[in-house]
């Protein structure tokens, strides 16, 4: 196997989709790192585990698997002299509780899935560790009752703090200090209580200035009478912190004592996560386990490409029993390449422990290598042509191929002179056959169909094409090479049979009569009739569209409202080819599209039939010039229309 095989067959995309069902980051990483195995016993064990996991999901889809949030970091921190923090112990509580639930869950499924449930016995519940952590940690803090000493210290701190507050409030409410205090409030500075004292009365209340207001008018003083309380409280808090650290250190030590059991529980949890991710994906693609062999026998019954979803057409392929090489012919876009990719991808999936979407009774052989030449393959970096790139790739495949290889070759010999390409393709097929490989190849060359018919170990196959509907069915037919669909299609579409017969003679060096039967003639007439109907429908649609977009007619003198501005104007000229009118608004002429205008009062309602609109649209000087020009020619006399824009 190599990365080129994984990428072209999109095996990495399959792993990406499976990883989406995993709940843990470690599980996702493990799935993405899966590579196919060649150990049949190991593969069978993998598939059996997935099958059992599917059965468990059918009974109960809610499986108590921990997300392992932060557990890996906790384990990395152990034995380094670092103390775990309360929030980390909370994550451990969640994990150990989940292990306890998973163990109970899996024990109930022992009869249904004996292989999968066996892993749960490697998880130790660690009740003593869980009890100690739960007793000491609560709400991400060390609980008061974690130790008698901690409880005693916190009670003393609480009592002293209440006495301190009471003493400060007495000072603030005292009439003795009332005139010295800025406000009757108690503030806090660096965890110590202070009283706001007016600057001019600094010496009236004995104590330490801990802060000053922005204006400098107020001093925040800690009275001497309460400083002793603060000192005692701070001393107790120091002891409290030491006790908290002692408890955390003790709990960290307990975790370190049980780290091997915790690591094993994490590994088991991740293994279950991977298994159930595979099982969920199996259900999504309607997958199943299959029988395996090492005798090169492949029988995929109603197989579907898992990345095509509901669009995939079921495909039945057999190879390796009576023949070791299948040569597939058929039209472009008929599904030849998808057939190759389906066989290759499902082989990789099975050897990686994934269920595959096939019908019951399918068989898959185990191969050491899946080697292929599929796709354009043009190498820009090496400045190689498409054909050169294919040949370079095939040379590499020839070096690696052996009797435990599955070879997939798409459009063998294409990209060069047809005669030489056909000869090269035939020679390569012979060479791969002599190496004992299992092989699927696609081709357009009719000569290779003849070669496959005559060569031992080879069989022809073709992608079915419905000549009536002129569409591929994407079904593979084994034992029959693809017919010349180009001639059949041309005949169906109405090309004269004599032209097609001439083409057949040139191509195959033989005579063949092509006749349009009654069905074909009927189809041809129906096709022509449908084309005529479609053309008529398009014309009608075009006429309706033109009617809908017909320019609204305005006439000179019509009073219209301009929709965009609300102004009123009078039609001067139009419309032009774009449906634009020139409208006189006050003393200037503007251009507007008919869609931007609305008739307000028509000219017929405003003016008599013989009304001279020049009175509205032309200046007095222009009208005078126009009358002179009507009587006789005057050199240099012109009419200057102003205001149009």
KALINZI-V950020 format. One record per run of one state. SS is the DSSP state (H for helix, E for strand, - for the rest). FROM is the first residue (numbers start at 1). TO is the last residue. If there is no record, write none. Layout:
# KALINZI-V950020
ss=[SS & SS]
from=[FROM & FROM]
to=[TO & TO]
This chain:
# KALINZI-V950020
ss=[- & H & - & H & - & H & - & H & - & H & - & H & - & H & - & H & E & - & E & - & H & - & H & - & E & - & E & H & - & E & - & E & H & - & H & - & E & - & E & - & E & - & H & - & E & - & E & - & H & - & E & - & E & - & E & - & H & - & E & - & H & - & E & - & H & - & E & - & E & - & H & - & H & - & H & - & E & - & E & - & E & - & E & H & E & - & H & - & H & - & H & - & E & -]
from=[1 & 3 & 9 & 11 & 20 & 25 & 33 & 40 & 60 & 71 & 78 & 86 & 108 & 114 & 123 & 127 & 137 & 139 & 141 & 143 & 144 & 147 & 148 & 174 & 181 & 190 & 192 & 199 & 205 & 207 & 213 & 218 & 224 & 258 & 259 & 285 & 288 & 289 & 291 & 294 & 298 & 304 & 309 & 312 & 315 & 320 & 325 & 330 & 336 & 352 & 356 & 357 & 363 & 366 & 369 & 374 & 386 & 401 & 405 & 410 & 418 & 435 & 438 & 443 & 446 & 455 & 458 & 467 & 471 & 479 & 485 & 493 & 497 & 509 & 518 & 549 & 559 & 563 & 568 & 575 & 580 & 586 & 588 & 594 & 597 & 602 & 603 & 607 & 614 & 618 & 620 & 632 & 644 & 645]
to=[2 & 8 & 10 & 19 & 24 & 32 & 39 & 59 & 70 & 77 & 85 & 107 & 113 & 122 & 126 & 136 & 138 & 140 & 142 & 143 & 146 & 147 & 173 & 180 & 189 & 191 & 198 & 204 & 206 & 212 & 217 & 223 & 257 & 258 & 284 & 287 & 288 & 290 & 293 & 297 & 303 & 308 & 311 & 314 & 319 & 324 & 329 & 335 & 351 & 355 & 356 & 362 & 365 & 368 & 373 & 385 & 400 & 404 & 409 & 417 & 434 & 437 & 442 & 445 & 454 & 457 & 466 & 470 & 478 & 484 & 492 & 496 & 508 & 517 & 548 & 558 & 562 & 567 & 574 & 579 & 585 & 587 & 593 & 596 & 601 & 602 & 606 & 613 & 617 & 619 & 631 & 643 & 644 & 645]
